[in-house]
Amino acid sequence: MKFGKSICVLNVGGTRYAFTREVIRDFPLRRVSRLHACATEKEVLELCDDYDRDRNEFFFDRHAQAFVFIMLYVRSGKLRFVPGVCELSFYTEMLYWGLESAHLDSCCQKRLDDRMSEIGLDSLSERDALVSGEEPQSPDESVQRTALSGRARWLEKMRKTFEEPNSSLAAQLLASVSVIFVIVSMIMLCASTLPDWDTAKRNTVEEHRIVEAVCIGWFTAECIVRFLVAKDKWDFLRRPLNIIDVIAITPYYVTMALARAGMPGAGLGVAGVILRVLRMMRVFWLMKLARHFMGLQTLGLTLTRCYREMVMLMVFVCVAMAIYSALAQLLEHGLDLGTQNNDYASIPAAAWWVIISMTTVGYGDVYPVTIGGRVLGGMCVVSGIVLLALPITFIYHSFVQCYHELKLRSARYARSLSTEILQ
């Protein structure tokens, strides 16, 4: 800024805020930080509604109360909707100041997605959201365009590329390569359990080693890069998917280290069994596909939000299983009426029959033979249908909501990706 005083005053809807030039330059709101680069009053008036040179005051004819909440986000890092203000109106204010829906807390993001879904919108139009000559801003650009250093911007771009497959064209290409390696690794894992695998492996041992090494190398490099660019390293290490990645990768390196030390894993007794179990954990690499497919994302988000209903369902099943298994053991074996059924010799054994009956699976390997046991079996099946149906309704509605949220988010990313390809 080559004009005006060292103190800048922002007048937003009649409320005045005073900042130094240095604060304006590093301000998290993009529209405000761009004022520092203005060289003429004409450039300033492209960003604000009016400018008083004598007082170095910038006037913005915007919602004052909404800006108060946006300033709370600048100070605390938490952005929530203004009570009593339409979600779409507040979202328009956010876009004006250079923020996106990704900056909202998760609860408010859900409210915004629900509101936009109700009126049939994927996003606000550019004419509604961008005023006073503001350029279009896609969701994946909103954080990068804040006043960050060049290294921080690069790290943020790398993080989005590896963590959000739909954020850019490069991220989609990287995700596609990752999916190919997951599929190849799963094919190798499944083939390794075939009876003829050992013979085939002896004949083409070098090719198998190369394929396995390439797959493990890709997963290792991907995991290390995602760790290095993560904002919070401790939070990264606590995520279940990242823990699964580490567990799936580690056995390969342990096996290689033992082989170099002259101790093959197959001859280590208990240690060898543990190593083979850990190696089989590679099957959980399929969970990596959750980053790329909306269906798995919807399932994970639904289970996260419905953990209370899931606990309720488990409690219902466990209580019913304890009652019916005790009664079944008593009627089929405990009364000693001359027709003892050895399949119900204990309550744990009877619990297997209860769970397959309540879920209406009915393998037929265990079944009651007494009249009382059969009556109890009918009651068990009917009560199982009722108990399982009660919480399922809540889980279903949550699944539908999660699907609509992710669909709206995917539509926004797709629009951003289309713009990137056209450019």
Sequence and secondary structure as in RCSB ss.txt:
>XXXX:A:sequence
MKFGKSICVLNVGGTRYAFTREVIRDFPLRRVSRLHACATEKEVLELCDDYDRDRNEFFFDRHAQAFVFIMLYVR
SGKLRFVPGVCELSFYTEMLYWGLESAHLDSCCQKRLDDRMSEIGLDSLSERDALVSGEEPQSPDESVQRTALSG
RARWLEKMRKTFEEPNSSLAAQLLASVSVIFVIVSMIMLCASTLPDWDTAKRNTVEEHRIVEAVCIGWFTAECIV
RFLVAKDKWDFLRRPLNIIDVIAITPYYVTMALARAGMPGAGLGVAGVILRVLRMMRVFWLMKLARHFMGLQTLG
LTLTRCYREMVMLMVFVCVAMAIYSALAQLLEHGLDLGTQNNDYASIPAAAWWVIISMTTVGYGDVYPVTIGGRV
LGGMCVVSGIVLLALPITFIYHSFVQCYHELKLRSARYARSLSTEILQ
>XXXX:A:secstr
  SS SEEEEEETTEEEEEEHHHHHT SSHHHHGGGG  SHHHHHTTSSEEETTTTEEEE S HHHHHHHHHHHH
HS B   TTS HHHHHHHHHHHT  GGGB HHHHHHHHHHHHHTT SS  HHHH  TT     HHHHTTTSS  H
HHHHHHHHHHHHH TTSSHHHHHHHHHHHHHHHHHHHHHHHTTSTTHHHHHHHTHHHHHHHHHHHHHHHHHHHHH
HHHH S HHHHHHSHHHHHHHHHHHHHHHHHHHHHTT  GGGSTHHHHHHHHHHHGGGGGGGGGGGT HHHHHHH
HHHHHTHHHHHHHHHHHHHHHHHHHHHHHIIIIIT SS   GGGSSHHHHHHHHHHHHTT   SSS   SHHHHH
HHHHHHHHHHHHHHHHHHHHHHHHHHHHHHHHHHHHHHHHHHHHHHH 
